[in-house]
């Protein structure tokens, strides 16, 4: 996490083992998808990991929150779309 004002690194968020390819935010929850095929939750109040939603068989390419339902859609490079309750 970098400061927009100074460009200085504020906090390093560790969890994925490869590049982050997509992200969405729901309030103080950040959800990230990665080339490591995992989907992870992060707490934006203290920038800590909150858990793993799940994974694909290949890299995660896109995430979409359906806010009214509490559902998260993810698309993997293996061409599967998955629906998650988060």
N, C-alpha and C positions, 0 to 999 in steps of 0.2 A: 504494500500500500504506500503510495507516494503522496506528498503534499502537492496540491495544485499550485499553491503560492510559491513554494521554494524549489519544488522538484526533488526534495530530499526524501529518501526512504524512511518511512515512519515505522512500518511493521512488515516483516516477512511472513507470509502465510504459507506454511508448509503442509503438504498432504498429498497432492498429485505427484506422480513419478514421471510425468511427461508434460508437454505444453498444454496450457489451458486454451481451449478452442472456442468456448462460448460461455456466456453467463447471463443470468437474469436476477433481478432483485425483487423481493417481496417484503416491504417494510425494512426490518433490520436483519433479514435473512438474505444471504447471497448464495445462489446455487450455481455451481460451475460444472462444465463438462470438459473432458480432456482427451488428448491423444492416448492416454493410458486406459481408456474405455470406461472410466468411472465417472459418476455424478456425485458431487459432494456438497454438503451444507456447511455454511459458515455463519457465525454470529458477528454481525457488524458493530455491535457495541464494544466488544473487546478483541475483535479480529481473530477469534479462535475457531477451530473446526468443531462442527456440531454433529457430524456423522456422515455416513455414506448412504445415499438414496438407493443406488444400485449400479448396474453396469451393462454395457453392450458387449458384443463379441468383437467389435472394432472401435475405432475412435468415435467419440461423440462429436457431432457436427452442429447440432442446433438444440436449443431448449425454448419452450414456450410455457408460460404459466396461464392457466385458465382461472383467474382470480376468484370468481364467484363460487367455484366448485372445490378449490383446494387441490386441483389436479395439475400435474406437471407432465408435459409431453416432451419426449426426447427422440432425436433421430441419430442413428449410428451410421457409420460409413458402410456397414454391412447391409444397408438399405432397410433396416427395421425401424418402425416407430413404436415406442413404448409409452404407456401411460402409467404414471405413478401418483400415489397419494402421499403428500409430504407434510 
